[in-house]
Amino acid sequence: MPHGEGTEYYHGAIVAKGRYKNNLIAEGMVFDTMTATRVTGRFNNGIIEYGTEENEVMRYKYVGAFSEGLYHGQGICYEDGVILYEGDWKKGRTDGQGTLYDIDGKVIS
């Protein structure tokens, strides 16, 4: 799939769907069957730049910026639909300014 819309399958299951450029996903959805994680958004050379990562089994969701496939920049992390952290991320970890919430949505720090 050099350019255009397409869908990739692995053992009959959809693992990627969206717009492709140079054989790599540029925009759309990728599903990791090993971790049951779905990543949706904008990709650069097949690596997520901005979008959403969700895992329904672990019940978490991250919405925001990525760098090299890791949370990086501004983002929000949810668990069971409740915000846990909103703010700065660096290389997959909270870093810098942000707000931490408890499970009831009350500000911790």
N, C-alpha and C positions, 0 to 999 in steps of 0.2 A: 504494500500500500504506500507508494511513494508520496502522493498528495491527494487530499480530498477526504471525504467522509468514509468511515469504515468501522468495522467491528472485528475484534480479535476473540478467538475462542480457545479454550484449553480443556480438553476432555469433555467437550460439549457445553461447557459453561462460558458465559461472557466474562472476559477478563479485562477488556478495554473497549471503549466505544467513544467515537468523537471525530474530530478533525485531525488529520495527519499531515505532517510536513517532513520530507526526507526520511520516510519510513518510521518516524517517531510521532507519538501523540503530541499534539500542540494545544488542544483544548478538548475537554471532555471528562470521561470517567475511567479510572483504573481500579480494578478489584484484585486484592492480594488474597488468593484462596488459602494460603498457609495461615494468615493471621486474621482472616475475615474482615479486613480493613478496606474501606472504599475511599478513594481520593478523587475529588471532583474539582476541576478548575482549569487554570491556565498553566501550561507546561512549556519549558524551554529545553530543547534537546531531550525530551522525554522525562524531564525532572520537574516536579511541581514547583511553581513560583508563587502562586496565590490561589487560595481556594479553601476547600473543606476536607478534613480527614475525619472519618467516622468509623467506629467499631461498635456494631450493635450487640455483640456478645459481651464486650467489656463495658458497654454503655457510655462511651465517651465520644466527644466531638470537639474538634478544634477548627476554628474559622479564622483565617488570617494569612499573613505572609510566610513564605518559606524561603530558605536558601540551601542549596545542595540537598533538598529533600527533607530538611529539618525545620522545625518552627523557628522563625527568625524575623524580627521586626514586630509590628503590632499584631496581636491576636487575642482570641478569647477561647478559653477551655471550658467545656461543659461536662457534667456527669449527670445522667438521668434527666437531662433538660435544665439543670440548675447551673448557673455560672459559678465556676470555682476560682478562675483567675482571669483578669482582663488587664492587658498591658504589654510591656516589652518582653521579647524573647530573644535569646541568642544561642545559636547552635543546639536547639532543641530543649533549652532550659529557660525558666523564668529568669529575667535579668533586667535590672534597671527599674524604671517606674512602673507600678502596677498596683492592682487592688486584688487582695485575696479574700474569698468569701467562704463562709461555712456552708454546710449542706442545706441550711434553711435560707440561704441567700443573704445572710447578715455579714457586713464587712468585718473582717478580722484584722486586716492591716492594709 
